[in-house]
Amino acid sequence: DTGVSQDPRHKITKRGQNVTFRCDPISEHNRLYWYRQTLGQGPEFLTYFQNEAQLEKSRLLSDRFSAERPKGSFSTLEIQRTEQGDSAMYLCASSFSTNQETQYFGPGTRLLVL
Amino acid sequence: AQRVTQPEKLLSVFKGAPVELKCNYSYSGSPELFWYVQYSRQRLQLLLRHISRESIKGFTADLNKGETSFHLKKPFAQEEDSAMYYCATQGGSEKLVFGKGTKLTVNP
């Protein structure tokens, strides 16, 4: 499968724990995006990278959230001190770096915070 | 700020009937517009986008700048069209702004 992959697909954690998710984009894609989707809502933008540079962050991204893309390939999204409100599907997408290119989505990581 | 409104949370039609999924957007400039679809247990995937003006799986969408709408249409719905449909805009930034989605059910 040459599409965007995400790991893990599911994560259950207790409130206050830290979690880290990984996204592997389509190999030729320079841009990588993170979105969050809660029940009954469309995906909401969190942040995006062009190569290793984080170019935009949403106000939704609190200080407990940090994303990295150290070598311009895979990315990690870490949530520290998880809260029940963090329970959601976390989606990763990637695209070429020309403007308004189609974004291709991964299967998502479903997080449940107990 | 960009906003996308999909007024119908649920839409149910019979096979062979026409279907229209509504999408209205707000943005001061000229955004790019997309329809994404998510079939059961599959990932979100692009159905069509305004700039390409393609018809995918029999679906079309026309941009109406006066009404700021980008409604998705298909003349004859098929059972395999049952899915969640999301309208999205992109303008002034590379991020996509999605609506809340419409769940389409096509009954036999």
Interface residues (C-beta under 8 A of the other chain):
Chain A: G3 V4 R31 Y33 Y35 G40 Q41 G42 P43 E44 F45 Y48 L55 E56 S58 L91 S95 N99 Q100 T102 Q103 Y104 F105 G106 P107 G108
Chain B: V4 K9 E32 F34 Y36 R43 L44 Q45 L46 R49 I51 Y86 A88 Q90 S93 E94 K95 L96 V97 F98 G99 K100 G101
